[in-house]
Amino acid sequence: MSEYTNSNILVGTQWIFEHLNHPNIRLIQADMNPQTYDSGHIPGAVFWNITTDLLLPDYRINFDPAAWQKLLENSGITNKTTVIAYGDFAATSAWLFWLFKVFGHDDVRVLNGGYQKWLSEGRPVAIDSQLITPTEYQPQTPNTNLRAFLHDVQESIGKSDTVLVDVRTPQEYSGEWFFMQPPQGTERAGHIPGAVSVYYELAVNEDGTFKSVEELQTLYTNKNITSEKEVITYCAVGGRSAHTWFVLKYLLGYSKVRNYDGSWNEWSRIPNL
C-alpha cells in the first residue's frame, strides 16, 4: 500500500494521547455550535466558533490578518506552535489546515479521524474550558496562491486542462438543495457549468479517517481529475472544498490545486452568472 505524499501532516489519536501535555502543541476544535465543545472535547483543546471567529456575517471567510492575529494570540499560539486541527465533522480539520497555510503558519497538522475516532476509542474527554495565557503572533500576508477567485473560475470554464470540482452533496449539485434545504425566495441552486461532482466525504472511511492512496486515486481519476490538470475545488462557503483541496494536494501530491472559497455563496448571488 502506498504512502500519502505528506504523511507527516496527519497525526493519529495515539500520538495526540501521548502529547496531551506538550507545552508547544495546541489543539483547536472548531464547530458552529459551542455546545459540541462544552459537552466534551479533547483535553487541552481550544474552541473556535466557525460562525463568529472565522466567517463574516455574509458567510465569506474573514481574511483580515489583524483578526487572525488576535484569534491566535487569544488561543495561546505562537509562530512556532505545533497546531493540531480537528472538528466534529470531516471537513473541519482540513479547512483549518488550509486557513493556517493561507496565513503562512509552518507547523499545522490534521487529526486523522477527528473527534469521532477519539470518542470511538474511549479516549479521555474534558468539559472544562481551557485557560489560556495570551501570546504574541506575527501573521503573514495571506497567500493568494492557495485561493481561486471569481475570475479564475470564470476563465476556467470550458478549458481542457482545468477541472472544477463541486464537493457538495449530490442534492446541492443537482439544484434540489440550496445548502442543506430547498432554495427559498431568490436563492439560486445548481452548480457552476462544467463542474464535476465528487462529494467530499467519499474520501474518508466510516471511522472518519482518510482512505488509502489507491482508493483516493481511483476516486478522482475516475472523474478525470488528474495531477497534470489545474484543479479548483468549491462547495458552499469554502470549508468542504478545503477538505478536497487537502486530499488532492497533501495526500496525493497534486501540485496545481486551489480552493475557491467564494464558492456557491458568491457565485449564486451574481445574477448574470
Sequence and secondary structure as in RCSB ss.txt:
>XXXX:A:sequence
MSEYTNSNILVGTQWIFEHLNHPNIRLIQADMNPQTYDSGHIPGAVFWNITTDLLLPDYRINFDPAAWQKLLENS
GITNKTTVIAYGDFAATSAWLFWLFKVFGHDDVRVLNGGYQKWLSEGRPVAIDSQLITPTEYQPQTPNTNLRAFL
HDVQESIGKSDTVLVDVRTPQEYSGEWFFMQPPQGTERAGHIPGAVSVYYELAVNEDGTFKSVEELQTLYTNKNI
TSEKEVITYCAVGGRSAHTWFVLKYLLGYSKVRNYDGSWNEWSRIPNL
>XXXX:A:secstr
    TTGGGEE HHHHHHTTT TTEEEEEEES HHHHHT B TT EEEEIIIIIB TTS B   HHHHHHHHHHT
T  TT EEEEEESSHHHHHHHHHHHHHTT S EEEETTHHHHHHHTT   B S               GGGB  H
HHHHHHTT TTEEEEE S HHHHHTS BTTB   TT   S  TT EE  GGGGB TTS B  HHHHHHHHHTTT 
 TTSEEEEE SSSSHHHHHHHIIIIIS  SSEEE SSHHHHHTT TT 
